[in-house]
Amino acid sequence: MDNNLERWYSMREFMEYLGVGRDTVLDWMKHRNMPSTKNGRLWKFKVSEVDAWMKSGVATDK
């Protein structure tokens, strides 16, 4: 098993990581194309992808 693989975070874990609520995360996914993947009924996130997205400034664009 490759120890360099990044794990996927659940919606709850990601809300805690970002310090925002579910509605904010869903809004960013819908209107600002925040990187995410849907696995069945569950949304999953990779910290590295969302960190890069936030650093690009897309999260704060209006």
VOVEX-482209 format. One record per residue: residue number from 1; residue in three letters; x, y, z of N, C-alpha, C in turn. Coordinates in nm, 3 decimals. Each point is the difference from the previous one (the first is absolute). Layout:
BEGIN
<node><resi>NUM</resi><resn>ALA</resn><n_c1>X</n_c1><n_c2>Y</n_c2><n_c3>Z</n_c3><ca_c1>X</ca_c1><ca_c2>Y</ca_c2><ca_c3>Z</ca_c3><c_c1>X</c_c1><c_c2>Y</c_c2><c_c3>Z</c_c3></node>
...
% end
This chain:
BEGIN
<node><resi>1</resi><resn>MET</resn><n_c1>0.085</n_c1><n_c2>-0.119</n_c2><n_c3>0.000</n_c3><ca_c1>-0.085</ca_c1><ca_c2>0.119</ca_c2><ca_c3>0.000</ca_c3><c_c1>0.088</c_c1><c_c2>0.124</c_c2><c_c3>0.000</c_c3></node>
<node><resi>2</resi><resn>ASP</resn><n_c1>-0.036</n_c1><n_c2>0.097</n_c2><n_c3>-0.079</n_c3><ca_c1>0.077</ca_c1><ca_c2>0.124</ca_c2><ca_c3>-0.013</ca_c3><c_c1>-0.036</c_c1><c_c2>0.095</c_c2><c_c3>0.113</c_c3></node>
<node><resi>3</resi><resn>ASN</resn><n_c1>0.097</n_c1><n_c2>0.035</n_c2><n_c3>0.083</n_c3><ca_c1>-0.024</ca_c1><ca_c2>0.090</ca_c2><ca_c3>0.112</ca_c3><c_c1>-0.015</c_c1><c_c2>0.146</c_c2><c_c3>-0.043</c_c3></node>
<node><resi>4</resi><resn>ASN</resn><n_c1>0.026</n_c1><n_c2>0.029</n_c2><n_c3>-0.129</n_c3><ca_c1>-0.011</ca_c1><ca_c2>0.136</ca_c2><ca_c3>-0.051</ca_c3><c_c1>-0.141</c_c1><c_c2>0.033</c_c2><c_c3>-0.049</c_c3></node>
<node><resi>5</resi><resn>LEU</resn><n_c1>-0.091</n_c1><n_c2>-0.097</n_c2><n_c3>0.003</n_c3><ca_c1>-0.137</ca_c1><ca_c2>0.026</ca_c2><ca_c3>-0.044</ca_c3><c_c1>-0.071</c_c1><c_c2>0.089</c_c2><c_c3>0.100</c_c3></node>
<node><resi>6</resi><resn>GLU</resn><n_c1>-0.066</n_c1><n_c2>0.099</n_c2><n_c3>-0.052</n_c3><ca_c1>-0.077</ca_c1><ca_c2>0.091</ca_c2><ca_c3>0.086</ca_c3><c_c1>-0.139</c_c1><c_c2>-0.058</c_c2><c_c3>0.022</c_c3></node>
<node><resi>7</resi><resn>ARG</resn><n_c1>-0.047</n_c1><n_c2>0.007</n_c2><n_c3>0.122</n_c3><ca_c1>-0.132</ca_c1><ca_c2>-0.055</ca_c2><ca_c3>0.029</ca_c3><c_c1>-0.109</c_c1><c_c2>0.102</c_c2><c_c3>-0.033</c_c3></node>
<node><resi>8</resi><resn>TRP</resn><n_c1>-0.119</n_c1><n_c2>-0.051</n_c2><n_c3>-0.020</n_c3><ca_c1>-0.117</ca_c1><ca_c2>0.082</ca_c2><ca_c3>-0.025</ca_c3><c_c1>-0.063</c_c1><c_c2>0.037</c_c2><c_c3>0.133</c_c3></node>
<node><resi>9</resi><resn>TYR</resn><n_c1>-0.048</n_c1><n_c2>0.123</n_c2><n_c3>0.012</n_c3><ca_c1>-0.065</ca_c1><ca_c2>0.048</ca_c2><ca_c3>0.122</ca_c3><c_c1>-0.151</c_c1><c_c2>0.005</c_c2><c_c3>-0.021</c_c3></node>
<node><resi>10</resi><resn>SER</resn><n_c1>-0.075</n_c1><n_c2>-0.029</n_c2><n_c3>0.105</n_c3><ca_c1>-0.146</ca_c1><ca_c2>0.008</ca_c2><ca_c3>-0.005</ca_c3><c_c1>-0.043</c_c1><c_c2>0.146</c_c2><c_c3>0.009</c_c3></node>
<node><resi>11</resi><resn>MET</resn><n_c1>-0.127</n_c1><n_c2>0.024</n_c2><n_c3>-0.026</n_c3><ca_c1>-0.055</ca_c1><ca_c2>0.135</ca_c2><ca_c3>0.010</ca_c3><c_c1>0.022</c_c1><c_c2>0.055</c_c2><c_c3>0.142</c_c3></node>
<node><resi>12</resi><resn>ARG</resn><n_c1>-0.030</n_c1><n_c2>-0.079</n_c2><n_c3>0.100</n_c3><ca_c1>0.014</ca_c1><ca_c2>0.044</ca_c2><ca_c3>0.140</ca_c3><c_c1>0.146</c_c1><c_c2>0.034</c_c2><c_c3>0.034</c_c3></node>
<node><resi>13</resi><resn>GLU</resn><n_c1>0.091</n_c1><n_c2>-0.087</n_c2><n_c3>-0.040</n_c3><ca_c1>0.142</ca_c1><ca_c2>0.026</ca_c2><ca_c3>0.025</ca_c3><c_c1>0.045</c_c1><c_c2>0.127</c_c2><c_c3>-0.071</c_c3></node>
<node><resi>14</resi><resn>PHE</resn><n_c1>-0.051</n_c1><n_c2>0.018</n_c2><n_c3>-0.121</n_c3><ca_c1>0.041</ca_c1><ca_c2>0.115</ca_c2><ca_c3>-0.079</ca_c3><c_c1>-0.058</c_c1><c_c2>0.130</c_c2><c_c3>0.055</c_c3></node>
<node><resi>15</resi><resn>MET</resn><n_c1>-0.122</n_c1><n_c2>-0.004</n_c2><n_c3>0.049</n_c3><ca_c1>-0.060</ca_c1><ca_c2>0.119</ca_c2><ca_c3>0.062</ca_c3><c_c1>0.084</c_c1><c_c2>0.041</c_c2><c_c3>0.120</c_c3></node>
<node><resi>16</resi><resn>GLU</resn><n_c1>0.046</n_c1><n_c2>-0.097</n_c2><n_c3>0.079</n_c3><ca_c1>0.084</ca_c1><ca_c2>0.029</ca_c2><ca_c3>0.116</ca_c3><c_c1>0.135</c_c1><c_c2>0.056</c_c2><c_c3>-0.045</c_c3></node>
<node><resi>17</resi><resn>TYR</resn><n_c1>0.058</n_c1><n_c2>-0.059</n_c2><n_c3>-0.104</n_c3><ca_c1>0.129</ca_c1><ca_c2>0.046</ca_c2><ca_c3>-0.051</ca_c3><c_c1>-0.008</c_c1><c_c2>0.146</c_c2><c_c3>-0.047</c_c3></node>
<node><resi>18</resi><resn>LEU</resn><n_c1>-0.107</n_c1><n_c2>0.034</n_c2><n_c3>-0.072</n_c3><ca_c1>-0.016</ca_c1><ca_c2>0.135</ca_c2><ca_c3>-0.055</ca_c3><c_c1>-0.059</c_c1><c_c2>0.098</c_c2><c_c3>0.101</c_c3></node>
<node><resi>19</resi><resn>GLY</resn><n_c1>-0.067</n_c1><n_c2>-0.052</n_c2><n_c3>0.102</n_c3><ca_c1>-0.063</ca_c1><ca_c2>0.087</ca_c2><ca_c3>0.098</ca_c3><c_c1>-0.124</c_c1><c_c2>0.070</c_c2><c_c3>-0.053</c_c3></node>
<node><resi>20</resi><resn>VAL</resn><n_c1>-0.071</n_c1><n_c2>-0.068</n_c2><n_c3>-0.089</n_c3><ca_c1>-0.122</ca_c1><ca_c2>0.056</ca_c2><ca_c3>-0.059</ca_c3><c_c1>-0.112</c_c1><c_c2>-0.103</c_c2><c_c3>0.011</c_c3></node>
<node><resi>21</resi><resn>GLY</resn><n_c1>-0.122</n_c1><n_c2>0.043</n_c2><n_c3>-0.027</n_c3><ca_c1>-0.116</ca_c1><ca_c2>-0.087</ca_c2><ca_c3>0.006</ca_c3><c_c1>-0.026</c_c1><c_c2>-0.073</c_c2><c_c3>-0.131</c_c3></node>
<node><resi>22</resi><resn>ARG</resn><n_c1>-0.091</n_c1><n_c2>-0.095</n_c2><n_c3>0.007</n_c3><ca_c1>-0.037</ca_c1><ca_c2>-0.081</ca_c2><ca_c3>-0.116</ca_c3><c_c1>-0.052</c_c1><c_c2>0.086</c_c2><c_c3>-0.115</c_c3></node>
<node><resi>23</resi><resn>ASP</resn><n_c1>-0.084</n_c1><n_c2>0.098</n_c2><n_c3>0.031</n_c3><ca_c1>-0.056</ca_c1><ca_c2>0.085</ca_c2><ca_c3>-0.105</ca_c3><c_c1>0.108</c_c1><c_c2>0.075</c_c2><c_c3>-0.076</c_c3></node>
<node><resi>24</resi><resn>THR</resn><n_c1>0.104</n_c1><n_c2>0.044</n_c2><n_c3>0.071</n_c3><ca_c1>0.110</ca_c1><ca_c2>0.071</ca_c2><ca_c3>-0.065</ca_c3><c_c1>0.075</c_c1><c_c2>-0.094</c_c2><c_c3>-0.094</c_c3></node>
<node><resi>25</resi><resn>VAL</resn><n_c1>0.029</n_c1><n_c2>-0.121</n_c2><n_c3>0.046</n_c3><ca_c1>0.070</ca_c1><ca_c2>-0.097</ca_c2><ca_c3>-0.085</ca_c3><c_c1>-0.084</c_c1><c_c2>-0.031</c_c2><c_c3>-0.124</c_c3></node>
<node><resi>26</resi><resn>LEU</resn><n_c1>-0.129</n_c1><n_c2>-0.025</n_c2><n_c3>0.018</n_c3><ca_c1>-0.087</ca_c1><ca_c2>-0.030</ca_c2><ca_c3>-0.114</ca_c3><c_c1>-0.008</c_c1><c_c2>0.118</c_c2><c_c3>-0.097</c_c3></node>
<node><resi>27</resi><resn>ASP</resn><n_c1>-0.003</n_c1><n_c2>0.122</n_c2><n_c3>0.052</n_c3><ca_c1>-0.002</ca_c1><ca_c2>0.119</ca_c2><ca_c3>-0.084</ca_c3><c_c1>0.128</c_c1><c_c2>0.011</c_c2><c_c3>-0.082</c_c3></node>
<node><resi>28</resi><resn>TRP</resn><n_c1>0.114</n_c1><n_c2>-0.021</n_c2><n_c3>0.065</n_c3><ca_c1>0.129</ca_c1><ca_c2>0.005</ca_c2><ca_c3>-0.071</ca_c3><c_c1>0.007</c_c1><c_c2>-0.107</c_c2><c_c3>-0.108</c_c3></node>
<node><resi>29</resi><resn>MET</resn><n_c1>-0.054</n_c1><n_c2>-0.118</n_c2><n_c3>0.029</n_c3><ca_c1>0.002</ca_c1><ca_c2>-0.108</ca_c2><ca_c3>-0.100</ca_c3><c_c1>-0.087</c_c1><c_c2>0.038</c_c2><c_c3>-0.120</c_c3></node>
<node><resi>30</resi><resn>LYS</resn><n_c1>-0.116</n_c1><n_c2>0.057</n_c2><n_c3>0.028</n_c3><ca_c1>-0.096</ca_c1><ca_c2>0.031</ca_c2><ca_c3>-0.107</ca_c3><c_c1>0.039</c_c1><c_c2>0.124</c_c2><c_c3>-0.081</c_c3></node>
<node><resi>31</resi><resn>HIS</resn><n_c1>0.039</n_c1><n_c2>0.106</n_c2><n_c3>0.069</n_c3><ca_c1>0.020</ca_c1><ca_c2>0.129</ca_c2><ca_c3>-0.068</ca_c3><c_c1>0.145</c_c1><c_c2>0.035</c_c2><c_c3>-0.029</c_c3></node>
<node><resi>32</resi><resn>ARG</resn><n_c1>0.094</n_c1><n_c2>-0.067</n_c2><n_c3>0.067</n_c3><ca_c1>0.141</ca_c1><ca_c2>0.037</ca_c2><ca_c3>-0.018</ca_c3><c_c1>0.088</c_c1><c_c2>-0.119</c_c2><c_c3>-0.035</c_c3></node>
<node><resi>33</resi><resn>ASN</resn><n_c1>-0.064</n_c1><n_c2>-0.111</n_c2><n_c3>-0.035</n_c3><ca_c1>0.070</ca_c1><ca_c2>-0.118</ca_c2><ca_c3>-0.048</ca_c3><c_c1>0.109</c_c1><c_c2>-0.053</c_c2><c_c3>0.093</c_c3></node>
<node><resi>34</resi><resn>MET</resn><n_c1>-0.030</n_c1><n_c2>-0.005</n_c2><n_c3>0.129</n_c3><ca_c1>0.095</ca_c1><ca_c2>-0.056</ca_c2><ca_c3>0.096</ca_c3><c_c1>0.020</c_c1><c_c2>-0.148</c_c2><c_c3>-0.033</c_c3></node>
<node><resi>35</resi><resn>PRO</resn><n_c1>0.126</n_c1><n_c2>-0.046</n_c2><n_c3>-0.005</n_c3><ca_c1>0.026</ca_c1><ca_c2>-0.141</ca_c2><ca_c3>-0.033</ca_c3><c_c1>-0.065</c_c1><c_c2>-0.095</c_c2><c_c3>0.100</c_c3></node>
<node><resi>36</resi><resn>SER</resn><n_c1>-0.075</n_c1><n_c2>-0.095</n_c2><n_c3>-0.051</n_c3><ca_c1>-0.067</ca_c1><ca_c2>-0.099</ca_c2><ca_c3>0.084</ca_c3><c_c1>-0.038</c_c1><c_c2>-0.118</c_c2><c_c3>-0.088</c_c3></node>
<node><resi>37</resi><resn>THR</resn><n_c1>-0.029</n_c1><n_c2>-0.111</n_c2><n_c3>0.065</n_c3><ca_c1>-0.041</ca_c1><ca_c2>-0.121</ca_c2><ca_c3>-0.071</ca_c3><c_c1>-0.117</c_c1><c_c2>-0.062</c_c2><c_c3>0.075</c_c3></node>
<node><resi>38</resi><resn>LYS</resn><n_c1>-0.099</n_c1><n_c2>-0.042</n_c2><n_c3>-0.074</n_c3><ca_c1>-0.114</ca_c1><ca_c2>-0.066</ca_c2><ca_c3>0.063</ca_c3><c_c1>0.015</c_c1><c_c2>-0.151</c_c2><c_c3>-0.016</c_c3></node>
<node><resi>39</resi><resn>ASN</resn><n_c1>-0.005</n_c1><n_c2>-0.069</n_c2><n_c3>0.112</n_c3><ca_c1>0.012</ca_c1><ca_c2>-0.145</ca_c2><ca_c3>0.002</ca_c3><c_c1>-0.132</c_c1><c_c2>-0.055</c_c2><c_c3>0.055</c_c3></node>
<node><resi>40</resi><resn>GLY</resn><n_c1>-0.089</n_c1><n_c2>-0.040</n_c2><n_c3>-0.090</n_c3><ca_c1>-0.135</ca_c1><ca_c2>-0.038</ca_c2><ca_c3>0.042</ca_c3><c_c1>-0.073</c_c1><c_c2>0.124</c_c2><c_c3>0.048</c_c3></node>
<node><resi>41</resi><resn>ARG</resn><n_c1>-0.041</n_c1><n_c2>0.000</n_c2><n_c3>0.127</n_c3><ca_c1>-0.068</ca_c1><ca_c2>0.117</ca_c2><ca_c3>0.057</ca_c3><c_c1>0.095</c_c1><c_c2>0.091</c_c2><c_c3>0.077</c_c3></node>
<node><resi>42</resi><resn>LEU</resn><n_c1>0.127</n_c1><n_c2>-0.039</n_c2><n_c3>0.010</n_c3><ca_c1>0.095</ca_c1><ca_c2>0.073</ca_c2><ca_c3>0.085</ca_c3><c_c1>0.095</c_c1><c_c2>0.085</c_c2><c_c3>-0.081</c_c3></node>
<node><resi>43</resi><resn>TRP</resn><n_c1>0.023</n_c1><n_c2>0.123</n_c2><n_c3>0.046</n_c3><ca_c1>0.099</ca_c1><ca_c2>0.089</ca_c2><ca_c3>-0.060</ca_c3><c_c1>0.134</c_c1><c_c2>-0.026</c_c2><c_c3>0.066</c_c3></node>
<node><resi>44</resi><resn>LYS</resn><n_c1>0.107</n_c1><n_c2>-0.001</n_c2><n_c3>-0.080</n_c3><ca_c1>0.136</ca_c1><ca_c2>-0.022</ca_c2><ca_c3>0.049</ca_c3><c_c1>0.091</c_c1><c_c2>0.111</c_c2><c_c3>-0.053</c_c3></node>
<node><resi>45</resi><resn>PHE</resn><n_c1>0.103</n_c1><n_c2>0.031</n_c2><n_c3>0.078</n_c3><ca_c1>0.088</ca_c1><ca_c2>0.111</ca_c2><ca_c3>-0.032</ca_c3><c_c1>0.145</c_c1><c_c2>-0.037</c_c2><c_c3>0.027</c_c3></node>
<node><resi>46</resi><resn>LYS</resn><n_c1>0.092</n_c1><n_c2>0.056</n_c2><n_c3>-0.077</n_c3><ca_c1>0.143</ca_c1><ca_c2>-0.014</ca_c2><ca_c3>0.026</ca_c3><c_c1>0.053</c_c1><c_c2>0.137</c_c2><c_c3>0.043</c_c3></node>
<node><resi>47</resi><resn>VAL</resn><n_c1>0.068</n_c1><n_c2>0.002</n_c2><n_c3>0.112</n_c3><ca_c1>0.050</ca_c1><ca_c2>0.126</ca_c2><ca_c3>0.056</ca_c3><c_c1>0.090</c_c1><c_c2>0.073</c_c2><c_c3>-0.100</c_c3></node>
<node><resi>48</resi><resn>SER</resn><n_c1>0.090</n_c1><n_c2>-0.071</n_c2><n_c3>-0.066</n_c3><ca_c1>0.094</ca_c1><ca_c2>0.065</ca_c2><ca_c3>-0.091</ca_c3><c_c1>-0.073</c_c1><c_c2>0.071</c_c2><c_c3>-0.115</c_c3></node>
<node><resi>49</resi><resn>GLU</resn><n_c1>-0.105</n_c1><n_c2>-0.063</n_c2><n_c3>-0.053</n_c3><ca_c1>-0.075</ca_c1><ca_c2>0.060</ca_c2><ca_c3>-0.111</ca_c3><c_c1>-0.075</c_c1><c_c2>0.126</c_c2><c_c3>0.044</c_c3></node>
<node><resi>50</resi><resn>VAL</resn><n_c1>-0.064</n_c1><n_c2>-0.007</n_c2><n_c3>0.116</n_c3><ca_c1>-0.077</ca_c1><ca_c2>0.115</ca_c2><ca_c3>0.047</ca_c3><c_c1>0.094</c_c1><c_c2>0.112</c_c2><c_c3>0.046</c_c3></node>
<node><resi>51</resi><resn>ASP</resn><n_c1>0.113</n_c1><n_c2>-0.034</n_c2><n_c3>0.061</n_c3><ca_c1>0.097</ca_c1><ca_c2>0.103</ca_c2><ca_c3>0.038</ca_c3><c_c1>0.049</c_c1><c_c2>0.075</c_c2><c_c3>-0.123</c_c3></node>
<node><resi>52</resi><resn>ALA</resn><n_c1>0.031</n_c1><n_c2>-0.073</n_c2><n_c3>-0.108</n_c3><ca_c1>0.045</ca_c1><ca_c2>0.064</ca_c2><ca_c3>-0.125</ca_c3><c_c1>-0.110</c_c1><c_c2>0.088</c_c2><c_c3>-0.058</c_c3></node>
<node><resi>53</resi><resn>TRP</resn><n_c1>-0.124</n_c1><n_c2>-0.047</n_c2><n_c3>0.007</n_c3><ca_c1>-0.116</ca_c1><ca_c2>0.076</ca_c2><ca_c3>-0.049</ca_c3><c_c1>-0.015</c_c1><c_c2>0.130</c_c2><c_c3>0.079</c_c3></node>
<node><resi>54</resi><resn>MET</resn><n_c1>0.015</n_c1><n_c2>-0.009</n_c2><n_c3>0.134</n_c3><ca_c1>-0.014</ca_c1><ca_c2>0.119</ca_c2><ca_c3>0.083</ca_c3><c_c1>0.113</c_c1><c_c2>0.099</c_c2><c_c3>-0.026</c_c3></node>
<node><resi>55</resi><resn>LYS</resn><n_c1>0.122</n_c1><n_c2>-0.050</n_c2><n_c3>-0.017</n_c3><ca_c1>0.115</ca_c1><ca_c2>0.088</ca_c2><ca_c3>-0.026</ca_c3><c_c1>-0.013</c_c1><c_c2>0.069</c_c2><c_c3>-0.134</c_c3></node>
<node><resi>56</resi><resn>SER</resn><n_c1>-0.073</n_c1><n_c2>-0.060</n_c2><n_c3>-0.093</n_c3><ca_c1>-0.018</ca_c1><ca_c2>0.060</ca_c2><ca_c3>-0.133</ca_c3><c_c1>-0.090</c_c1><c_c2>0.124</c_c2><c_c3>0.006</c_c3></node>
<node><resi>57</resi><resn>GLY</resn><n_c1>-0.071</n_c1><n_c2>0.017</n_c2><n_c3>0.112</n_c3><ca_c1>-0.088</ca_c1><ca_c2>0.116</ca_c2><ca_c3>0.017</ca_c3><c_c1>-0.143</c_c1><c_c2>-0.022</c_c2><c_c3>-0.043</c_c3></node>
<node><resi>58</resi><resn>VAL</resn><n_c1>-0.032</n_c1><n_c2>-0.116</n_c2><n_c3>-0.053</n_c3><ca_c1>-0.135</ca_c1><ca_c2>-0.027</ca_c2><ca_c3>-0.048</ca_c3><c_c1>-0.102</c_c1><c_c2>0.005</c_c2><c_c3>0.115</c_c3></node>
<node><resi>59</resi><resn>ALA</resn><n_c1>0.040</n_c1><n_c2>-0.041</n_c2><n_c3>0.117</n_c3><ca_c1>-0.092</ca_c1><ca_c2>-0.005</ca_c2><ca_c3>0.114</ca_c3><c_c1>-0.048</c_c1><c_c2>0.139</c_c2><c_c3>0.039</c_c3></node>
<node><resi>60</resi><resn>THR</resn><n_c1>0.079</n_c1><n_c2>0.103</n_c2><n_c3>-0.027</n_c3><ca_c1>-0.037</ca_c1><ca_c2>0.135</ca_c2><ca_c3>0.041</ca_c3><c_c1>-0.051</c_c1><c_c2>0.086</c_c2><c_c3>-0.115</c_c3></node>
<node><resi>61</resi><resn>ASP</resn><n_c1>0.005</n_c1><n_c2>-0.052</n_c2><n_c3>-0.123</n_c3><ca_c1>-0.053</ca_c1><ca_c2>0.075</ca_c2><ca_c3>-0.117</ca_c3><c_c1>-0.150</c_c1><c_c2>0.016</c_c2><c_c3>0.014</c_c3></node>
<node><resi>62</resi><resn>LYS</resn><n_c1>-0.051</n_c1><n_c2>0.112</n_c2><n_c3>-0.047</n_c3><ca_c1>-0.144</ca_c1><ca_c2>0.023</ca_c2><ca_c3>0.003</ca_c3><c_c1>-0.053</c_c1><c_c2>0.020</c_c2><c_c3>-0.137</c_c3></node>
% end
